[in-house]
């Protein structure tokens, strides 16, 4: 889908046709210039002067799948009562862009004609009131439309809005059920579809095995060429790699046929399969599909959404799990990995394909997988949990580092990081909030972007940052618990 954002400008007939023609010309100019610098096109739709124009534009935006959101601006004074019907019906993300055409007040030119034309400071306050009165989720961005800081904020909001569009069209293919007895990977799939738009359904592992049997050697040869071009082959066990290619081709065919963008499986249900999909899952994630281990459909869908929100629509975001800690004083780090399935978009260097024994699950043969170290840099880890009656999105800021030891006998992809505000406090806060052991780790998506996404989806948001303390978080969660129960 090629997404775009609609630019809707507010005015009224009071100022005469000459003013309206100027507003129209400037609005088209701003949309054109923003399109040059933002990640998605800005399409100027209308200078709205009546309830009817606004309502019709909003209804069209709701209907058009390519429209991922609307950006509104009031160049002149736009009476807010005429926005009520349209904004009440708006089902797409909304950004109120508080800007103005000119940068400076022109000392020699300013007169009442100038004031009547350039009164965005007046109009945006009227427009802001109706947003507050309707209690409508919105992003407010103030600043000049040529400012790079504004471009960054608008671009990030756009990516969050695209995450909403992807969420509303999300289908997850589950092979088997959740890992037995695990609590946090469970959840209300009906509520998830109502609230987030996710369709989460199960396909039998036997369906996958049957699809694998239809894969041709020529198809496997073609995917093997992709593997060889992207990764270093560090094993002589070509048969294991080809088997992973067979799994990947079959999974992708099934997902594409059903319109699914994410999948999950569990090592406890591999009936008829020789290997748990490792390399297969990793390469599918590199292509933009979401994945969740042990039947975790929530993290699977969230991985796909955050990938779509990242750089170029498939950013450095990946299924992740906290495995173990390094607790040497002054060197406290978390080591994240999974049995096989970490996306190579996190890799610092070219990943290697290796085969090793996997001492868990129903593997008949040693699975092939990508092995690499994660790159250094700032990032976040996210967890979506079902609190019973509402969903909670937890985001923690992290600082990824080059692993402080080589770990030559650990044959999996891994990332090492310091959780904010520090590892031990961060762990206490994460556990207090109920964060899962599965997360999505991202270098491309920020906490602010996830806050915007949660706001658009109308779900609870919890941010653990360098300023967070356990006491402050407990107070915040207590207040939020009361507030959300009253909604």
C-alpha positions as a printed NumPy array, in Angstrom:
array([[  0.   ,   0.   ,   0.   ],
       [  1.332,   3.438,  -0.941],
       [  0.198,   5.595,   1.952],
       [ -0.442,   9.328,   1.846],
       [ -1.661,  12.028,   4.24 ],
       [ -4.348,  14.58 ,   3.486],
       [ -3.826,  18.261,   4.212],
       [ -7.066,  19.984,   5.185],
       [ -6.875,  23.751,   5.736],
       [ -9.49 ,  25.746,   7.612],
       [-10.824,  29.189,   6.703],
       [-14.198,  30.9  ,   6.139],
       [-15.962,  33.189,   3.653],
       [-15.673,  36.288,   5.863],
       [-12.392,  37.458,   4.331],
       [-13.442,  37.441,   0.663],
       [-12.358,  35.518,  -2.414],
       [ -8.936,  37.141,  -2.745],
       [ -7.902,  35.907,   0.7  ],
       [ -9.281,  32.44 ,  -0.005],
       [ -7.35 ,  32.255,  -3.262],
       [ -4.167,  33.168,  -1.382],
       [ -4.858,  30.561,   1.287],
       [ -5.452,  27.929,  -1.391],
       [ -2.213,  28.78 ,  -3.183],
       [ -0.166,  28.738,   0.019],
       [ -1.707,  25.48 ,   1.222],
       [ -0.777,  23.792,  -2.054],
       [  2.771,  25.172,  -1.753],
       [  3.178,  23.907,   1.818],
       [  1.875,  20.443,   0.911],
       [  4.24 ,  20.238,  -2.038],
       [  7.285,  21.299,  -0.007],
       [  6.429,  18.92 ,   2.85 ],
       [  6.11 ,  16.047,   0.393],
       [  9.729,  16.653,  -0.63 ],
       [ 11.077,  16.171,   2.907],
       [  8.656,  13.819,   4.668],
       [  8.543,  10.019,   4.383],
       [  5.056,  10.03 ,   2.849],
       [  3.278,  12.388,   0.42 ],
       [  1.155,  15.237,   1.761],
       [ -1.875,  15.715,  -0.482],
       [ -3.612,  19.078,  -0.284],
       [ -7.351,  18.404,  -0.394],
       [ -9.323,  21.522,   0.412],
       [ -9.477,  24.896,   2.047],
       [-12.614,  24.106,   4.034],
       [-15.105,  26.877,   4.681],
       [-18.222,  24.927,   5.622],
       [-19.383,  21.996,   7.703],
       [-20.279,  20.174,   4.499],
       [-16.795,  20.475,   2.982],
       [-15.14 ,  19.228,   6.154],
       [-17.538,  16.338,   6.699],
       [-17.344,  15.138,   3.102],
       [-13.545,  15.258,   3.153],
       [-13.372,  13.294,   6.407],
       [-15.793,  10.652,   5.159],
       [-13.721,  10.213,   2.021],
       [-10.541,   9.961,   4.116],
       [-12.142,   7.253,   6.248],
       [-13.068,   5.301,   3.123],
       [ -9.808,   5.618,   1.181],
       [ -7.331,   2.961,   2.327],
       [ -4.312,   4.886,   1.025],
       [ -5.106,   7.824,   3.32 ],
       [ -3.245,   7.05 ,   6.551],
       [ -4.278,  10.233,   8.353],
       [ -5.167,  13.897,   8.064],
       [ -3.153,  17.004,   8.857],
       [ -5.197,  20.1  ,   9.645],
       [ -4.147,  23.749,   9.795],
       [ -6.14 ,  26.943,  10.15 ],
       [ -4.459,  29.599,   8.026],
       [ -7.142,  32.092,   9.033],
       [ -9.85 ,  31.948,  11.675],
       [-11.949,  28.812,  11.105],
       [-15.013,  28.664,  13.401],
       [-14.747,  25.352,  15.2  ],
       [-18.443,  24.473,  15.282],
       [-18.275,  23.664,  11.592],
       [-15.589,  21.04 ,  12.36 ],
       [-17.704,  19.115,  14.881],
       [-19.457,  16.674,  12.561],
       [-16.339,  15.871,  10.568],
       [-14.012,  15.399,  13.525],
       [-16.604,  13.395,  15.413],
       [-16.743,  10.941,  12.502],
       [-12.993,  10.894,  11.84 ],
       [-11.624,   7.339,  12.034],
       [ -8.073,   8.104,  10.888],
       [ -5.154,   9.555,  12.869],
       [ -5.226,  13.333,  13.167],
       [ -2.37 ,  15.804,  13.429],
       [ -3.166,  19.424,  14.258],
       [ -0.321,  21.339,  12.623],
       [ -0.047,  24.754,  14.304],
       [  2.04 ,  26.694,  11.809],
       [  1.855,  29.873,   9.73 ],
       [  2.969,  30.843,   6.251],
       [  5.492,  33.53 ,   7.192],
       [  8.452,  33.065,   9.517],
       [  8.8  ,  36.627,  10.736],
       [  6.444,  39.5  ,  11.443],
       [  7.191,  41.955,   8.619],
       [  7.683,  45.224,  10.425],
       [  7.136,  47.531,   7.436],
       [  4.355,  45.56 ,   5.761],
       [  2.15 ,  44.546,   8.651],
       [ -1.304,  46.138,   8.576],
       [ -4.844,  44.934,   9.183],
       [ -5.022,  43.209,   5.8  ],
       [ -1.923,  41.233,   6.735],
       [ -3.411,  40.448,  10.14 ],
       [ -6.684,  39.177,   8.665],
       [ -4.848,  36.9  ,   6.241],
       [ -2.136,  35.615,   8.59 ],
       [ -3.943,  34.784,  11.82 ],
       [ -3.077,  31.132,  12.321],
       [ -2.236,  31.939,  15.943],
       [ -5.909,  32.897,  16.252],
       [ -7.359,  30.119,  14.125],
       [ -5.336,  27.26 ,  15.608],
       [ -6.54 ,  28.1  ,  19.107],
       [-10.151,  27.921,  17.986],
       [ -9.357,  24.669,  16.2  ],
       [ -7.578,  23.335,  19.27 ],
       [-10.584,  23.981,  21.47 ],
       [-12.865,  21.708,  19.493],
       [-10.318,  18.91 ,  19.588],
       [-10.143,  19.202,  23.353],
       [-13.926,  19.506,  23.659],
       [-14.482,  16.376,  21.566],
       [-11.748,  14.578,  23.536],
       [-10.431,  13.364,  20.216],
       [ -6.995,  11.691,  20.033],
       [ -4.683,  14.041,  18.133],
       [ -1.067,  15.014,  17.737],
       [ -0.326,  18.726,  18.075],
       [  2.849,  19.922,  16.361],
       [  3.76 ,  23.615,  16.486],
       [  6.47 ,  25.249,  14.409],
       [  7.205,  26.648,  10.974],
       [  6.61 ,  24.336,   8.047],
       [ 10.196,  24.81 ,   6.789],
       [ 11.802,  23.868,  10.123],
       [ 13.77 ,  20.602,  10.147],
       [ 12.673,  19.946,  13.729],
       [  9.065,  20.097,  12.575],
       [  9.838,  17.749,   9.683],
       [ 11.28 ,  15.194,  12.094],
       [  8.21 ,  15.304,  14.332],
       [  5.774,  15.197,  11.426],
       [  7.691,  12.316,   9.863],
       [  7.654,  10.321,  13.094],
       [  3.927,  10.942,  13.515],
       [  3.337,   9.759,   9.951],
       [  5.175,   6.521,  10.681],
       [  3.057,   5.975,  13.79 ],
       [ -0.073,   6.581,  11.726],
       [  1.115,   4.043,   9.168],
       [  1.508,   1.654,  12.109],
       [ -2.189,   2.204,  12.806],
       [ -3.085,   1.458,   9.18 ],
       [ -1.024,  -1.726,   9.265],
       [ -2.598,  -2.683,  12.601],
       [ -6.126,  -2.234,  11.292],
       [ -5.338,  -4.663,   8.463],
       [ -3.296,  -7.141,  10.519],
       [ -3.829, -10.883,  10.14 ],
       [ -1.733, -13.296,  12.188],
       [ -1.241, -16.947,  11.224],
       [ -0.688, -19.145,  14.259],
       [  0.797, -22.6  ,  13.756],
       [ -0.339, -24.494,  16.815],
       [ -1.203, -22.883,  20.127],
       [  0.681, -21.029,  22.849],
       [  3.469, -22.666,  24.772],
       [  1.784, -24.704,  27.499],
       [  1.055, -23.014,  30.825],
       [  2.588, -19.655,  29.823],
       [  0.419, -16.722,  30.952],
       [  1.686, -13.579,  29.261],
       [  1.424, -14.896,  25.696],
       [ -2.294, -15.49 ,  26.206],
       [ -4.872, -12.79 ,  25.62 ],
       [ -8.33 , -11.923,  24.392],
       [ -8.172, -12.271,  20.608],
       [-11.696, -10.934,  20.189],
       [-10.802,  -7.776,  22.122],
       [ -7.597,  -7.457,  20.085],
       [ -9.632,  -7.468,  16.889],
       [-12.13 ,  -4.951,  18.256],
       [ -9.473,  -2.612,  19.635],
       [ -6.501,  -3.097,  17.319],
       [ -7.981,  -4.604,  14.177],
       [ -5.958,  -7.819,  14.466],
       [ -7.411, -11.039,  13.068],
       [ -5.659, -13.869,  14.901],
       [ -6.452, -17.418,  13.791],
       [ -4.859, -20.859,  13.911],
       [ -3.662, -23.173,  11.154],
       [ -2.613, -26.74 ,  11.881],
       [  1.058, -27.662,  11.654],
       [ -0.136, -30.407,   9.316],
       [ -1.31 , -27.71 ,   6.898],
       [  2.217, -26.333,   6.855],
       [  3.78 , -29.77 ,   6.39 ],
       [  1.487, -30.424,   3.427],
       [  2.463, -27.059,   1.893],
       [  6.139, -27.883,   2.425],
       [  5.64 , -31.031,   0.401],
       [  4.571, -28.94 ,  -2.599],
       [  7.73 , -26.785,  -2.653],
       [  9.929, -27.532,  -5.669],
       [ 13.692, -27.924,  -5.774],
       [ 13.839, -25.004,  -8.209],
       [ 12.112, -22.761,  -5.659],
       [ 14.59 , -23.871,  -3.016],
       [ 17.528, -23.212,  -5.365],
       [ 16.313, -19.641,  -5.924],
       [ 16.01 , -18.95 ,  -2.188],
       [ 19.395, -20.551,  -1.532],
       [ 20.884, -18.002,  -3.941],
       [ 19.303, -15.24 ,  -1.823],
       [ 20.791, -16.747,   1.32 ],
       [ 24.239, -16.937,  -0.272],
       [ 24.046, -13.307,  -1.391],
       [ 22.942, -12.002,   2.016],
       [ 24.758, -14.223,   4.513],
       [ 28.016, -16.072,   5.039],
       [ 27.553, -19.841,   4.842],
       [ 29.435, -21.26 ,   7.834],
       [ 28.297, -24.881,   7.691],
       [ 28.723, -27.846,   5.382],
       [ 25.235, -29.061,   6.268],
       [ 23.576, -27.799,   3.106],
       [ 20.639, -30.141,   3.619],
       [ 19.673, -28.311,   6.831],
       [ 19.743, -24.949,   5.037],
       [ 17.664, -26.284,   2.176],
       [ 15.143, -27.631,   4.663],
       [ 14.84 , -24.165,   6.23 ],
       [ 14.334, -22.743,   2.735],
       [ 11.524, -25.243,   2.186],
       [  9.907, -24.152,   5.457],
       [ 10.243, -20.469,   4.59 ],
       [  8.736, -20.844,   1.127],
       [  5.78 , -22.802,   2.508],
       [  5.133, -20.376,   5.371],
       [  5.314, -17.384,   3.046],
       [  2.963, -18.95 ,   0.518],
       [  0.412, -19.675,   3.22 ],
       [  0.65 , -16.193,   4.722],
       [  0.448, -14.432,   1.369],
       [ -2.513, -16.558,   0.314],
       [ -4.397, -15.649,   3.487],
       [ -3.253, -12.013,   3.567],
       [ -1.299, -12.505,   6.814],
       [  1.561, -10.205,   7.766],
       [  2.733, -12.087,  10.849],
       [  2.951, -15.617,  12.217],
       [  3.755, -17.556,  15.347],
       [  4.704, -21.142,  16.159],
       [  5.881, -23.181,  19.108],
       [  8.698, -25.672,  19.52 ],
       [  6.233, -27.926,  21.355],
       [  4.267, -28.54 ,  18.153],
       [  6.485, -29.574,  15.239],
       [  4.562, -32.682,  14.219],
       [  5.854, -33.857,  10.835],
       [  8.727, -31.31 ,  10.726],
       [ 12.435, -32.051,  11.091],
       [ 13.494, -28.62 ,  12.352],
       [ 12.019, -25.655,  14.162],
       [ 12.01 , -22.804,  11.598],
       [ 15.056, -20.74 ,  12.515],
       [ 16.72 , -19.321,   9.424],
       [ 13.274, -19.439,   7.812],
       [ 11.741, -17.204,  10.489],
       [ 14.733, -14.868,  10.52 ],
       [ 14.703, -14.3  ,   6.768],
       [ 10.93 , -13.797,   6.747],
       [ 11.359, -11.084,   9.38 ],
       [ 14.07 ,  -9.493,   7.226],
       [ 11.413,  -9.288,   4.488],
       [  9.049,  -7.425,   6.842],
       [  6.878, -10.196,   8.271],
       [  6.234, -10.298,  12.004],
       [  7.11 , -13.28 ,  14.176],
       [  6.371, -14.46 ,  17.695],
       [  7.888, -17.51 ,  19.336],
       [  6.021, -19.947,  21.566],
       [  2.676, -18.947,  20.112],
       [  3.023, -15.279,  21.122],
       [  0.638, -13.679,  18.641],
       [  0.75 , -10.257,  20.323],
       [  4.489,  -9.79 ,  19.845],
       [  4.203, -11.27 ,  16.342],
       [  1.719,  -8.606,  15.231],
       [  3.614,  -5.846,  17.049],
       [  6.845,  -6.852,  15.285],
       [  5.205,  -6.466,  11.883],
       [  3.693,  -3.11 ,  12.852],
       [  6.936,  -1.681,  14.212],
       [  8.83 ,  -2.897,  11.164],
       [  6.36 ,  -0.993,   8.977],
       [  6.858,   2.092,  11.161],
       [ 10.642,   1.967,  10.755],
       [ 13.034,   3.235,   8.132],
       [ 11.786,   2.718,   4.564],
       [  8.777,   0.775,   5.823],
       [ 10.835,  -2.159,   7.143],
       [ 13.113,  -0.9  ,   9.85 ],
       [ 15.469,  -2.481,  12.351],
       [ 12.874,  -4.037,  14.657],
       [ 12.862,  -7.634,  15.817],
       [ 11.324, -10.262,  18.052],
       [ 13.456, -10.407,  21.194],
       [ 13.658, -12.019,  24.625],
       [ 15.624, -11.132,  27.747],
       [ 17.619, -14.278,  28.48 ],
       [ 20.214, -13.593,  31.166],
       [ 21.964, -10.727,  32.974],
       [ 25.563,  -9.66 ,  33.51 ],
       [ 25.492,  -8.332,  37.066],
       [ 29.096,  -7.259,  37.649],
       [ 28.915,  -3.943,  39.498],
       [ 29.299,  -1.092,  37.045],
       [ 28.876,  -3.448,  34.085],
       [ 25.227,  -4.445,  34.346],
       [ 23.798,  -5.624,  31.03 ],
       [ 20.969,  -7.736,  29.698],
       [ 21.696, -10.381,  27.083],
       [ 18.825, -10.736,  24.645],
       [ 18.403, -13.594,  22.214],
       [ 16.061, -16.418,  21.356],
       [ 16.535, -20.056,  20.502],
       [ 16.84 , -19.315,  16.782],
       [ 14.629, -16.424,  15.762],
       [ 16.167, -12.932,  15.862],
       [ 15.869, -10.716,  12.776],
       [ 19.151,  -9.903,  10.971],
       [ 18.074,  -6.262,  10.67 ],
       [ 19.71 ,  -5.889,  14.113],
       [ 23.087,  -7.278,  13.008],
       [ 26.297,  -5.275,  13.367],
       [ 28.034,  -7.338,  10.662],
       [ 27.113,  -9.856,   7.984],
       [ 25.3  , -12.769,   9.685],
       [ 26.513, -16.342,   9.381],
       [ 24.37 , -19.389,   8.658],
       [ 25.284, -22.16 ,  11.075],
       [ 23.746, -25.47 ,  12.14 ],
       [ 23.803, -26.643,  15.743],
       [ 21.924, -28.954,  18.019],
       [ 18.892, -27.379,  19.7  ],
       [ 18.301, -29.016,  23.043],
       [ 14.656, -28.031,  23.347],
       [ 11.574, -28.926,  21.362],
       [ 10.812, -31.765,  18.958],
       [ 13.658, -31.28 ,  16.458],
       [ 14.7  , -34.42 ,  14.62 ],
       [ 17.741, -32.718,  13.081],
       [ 19.994, -29.752,  13.9  ],
       [ 18.288, -26.527,  12.763],
       [ 20.071, -23.953,  10.627],
       [ 20.009, -20.394,  11.937],
       [ 21.644, -16.994,  11.528],
       [ 24.28 , -16.15 ,  14.148],
       [ 25.4  , -12.556,  14.709],
       [ 25.999,  -9.822,  17.269],
       [ 23.606,  -6.888,  17.476],
       [ 24.82 ,  -3.401,  16.693],
       [ 25.432,  -0.665,  19.25 ],
       [ 23.018,   2.233,  19.507],
       [ 20.002,   3.656,  21.293],
       [ 16.778,   1.723,  21.064],
       [ 13.635,   0.592,  22.809],
       [ 12.04 ,  -2.665,  23.849],
       [  8.248,  -2.9  ,  23.805],
       [  5.678,  -5.263,  25.241],
       [  1.915,  -5.378,  24.697],
       [  0.071,  -7.123,  27.52 ],
       [ -3.553,  -7.93 ,  28.247],
       [ -4.505,  -6.509,  31.644],
       [ -8.04 ,  -7.908,  31.559],
       [-10.398,  -5.215,  30.345],
       [ -7.682,  -3.191,  28.61 ],
       [ -4.389,  -3.479,  26.77 ],
       [ -1.181,  -1.942,  28.098],
       [  1.79 ,  -1.014,  25.904],
       [  5.065,  -0.874,  27.851],
       [  8.111,   0.795,  26.304],
       [ 11.57 ,   0.902,  27.871],
       [ 14.505,   2.946,  26.6  ],
       [ 17.705,   0.941,  26.188],
       [ 21.293,   1.483,  25.086],
       [ 22.623,  -1.408,  23.014],
       [ 26.356,  -2.101,  23.196],
       [ 28.789,  -4.343,  21.429],
       [ 28.722,  -7.549,  23.526],
       [ 31.466,  -7.29 ,  26.128],
       [ 32.539, -10.908,  25.53 ],
       [ 32.632, -13.082,  22.395],
       [ 30.607, -16.031,  23.795],
       [ 32.078, -18.464,  21.201],
       [ 29.902, -21.367,  22.316],
       [ 26.587, -19.526,  22.071],
       [ 25.293, -20.377,  18.576],
       [ 22.475, -17.836,  18.358],
       [ 21.955, -14.216,  17.364],
       [ 22.26 , -11.958,  20.398],
       [ 22.048,  -8.346,  21.469],
       [ 23.435,  -6.842,  24.678],
       [ 22.008,  -3.699,  26.224],
       [ 21.722,  -1.5  ,  29.281],
       [ 18.121,  -0.869,  30.294],
       [ 17.129,   2.592,  31.484],
       [ 17.479,   4.114,  33.993],
       [ 19.949,   1.347,  34.86 ],
       [ 19.675,  -2.408,  34.523],
       [ 18.511,  -3.273,  38.032],
       [ 16.073,  -0.377,  38.399],
       [ 14.873,  -1.023,  34.881],
       [ 14.22 ,  -4.681,  35.662],
       [ 12.244,  -3.756,  38.762],
       [ 10.164,  -1.253,  36.793],
       [  9.548,  -3.68 ,  33.925],
       [  8.359,  -6.373,  36.295],
       [  6.21 ,  -3.887,  38.222],
       [  4.445,  -2.884,  35.007],
       [  3.882,  -6.527,  34.042],
       [  6.121,  -6.472,  30.972],
       [  6.467,  -9.773,  29.135],
       [  9.625, -11.79 ,  28.549],
       [  9.024, -11.413,  24.797],
       [  9.495,  -7.939,  23.345],
       [ 10.066,  -6.105,  20.102],
       [ 13.492,  -4.456,  20.103],
       [ 13.83 ,  -1.521,  17.729],
       [ 16.577,   0.872,  16.724],
       [ 14.291,   2.79 ,  14.345],
       [ 11.072,   3.321,  16.286],
       [ 11.19 ,   5.708,  19.253],
       [  9.226,   5.779,  22.496],
       [  7.467,   8.943,  21.313],
       [  6.356,   7.167,  18.14 ],
       [  4.964,   4.298,  20.194],
       [  3.248,   6.792,  22.502],
       [  1.559,   8.311,  19.443],
       [  0.578,   4.847,  18.204],
       [ -0.922,   3.913,  21.585],
       [ -2.813,   7.206,  21.681],
       [ -4.206,   6.599,  18.196],
       [ -5.233,   3.064,  19.177],
       [ -6.703,   4.259,  22.498],
       [ -4.691,   1.906,  24.7  ],
       [ -2.687,   2.483,  27.879],
       [  0.94 ,   3.563,  27.484],
       [  3.747,   3.149,  30.027],
       [  7.219,   4.546,  29.365],
       [ 10.259,   3.493,  31.407],
       [ 13.013,   6.052,  30.809],
       [ 16.119,   7.398,  32.505],
       [ 13.875,   9.519,  34.773],
       [ 11.731,   6.597,  35.959],
       [ 11.903,   5.332,  39.531],
       [ 10.01 ,   2.354,  40.982],
       [  8.084,   4.62 ,  43.358],
       [  7.03 ,   7.041,  40.62 ],
       [  6.032,   4.155,  38.377],
       [  3.918,   2.543,  41.082],
       [  2.071,   5.832,  41.583],
       [  1.608,   6.239,  37.823],
       [  0.254,   2.712,  37.416],
       [ -2.13 ,   3.173,  40.343],
       [ -3.596,   6.335,  38.836],
       [ -3.795,   4.821,  35.372],
       [ -5.523,   1.739,  36.716],
       [ -8.272,   3.914,  38.191],
       [ -8.519,   6.096,  35.079],
       [ -8.766,   3.224,  32.632],
       [-11.381,   1.429,  34.715],
       [-13.504,   4.593,  34.55 ],
       [-13.238,   4.889,  30.747]])
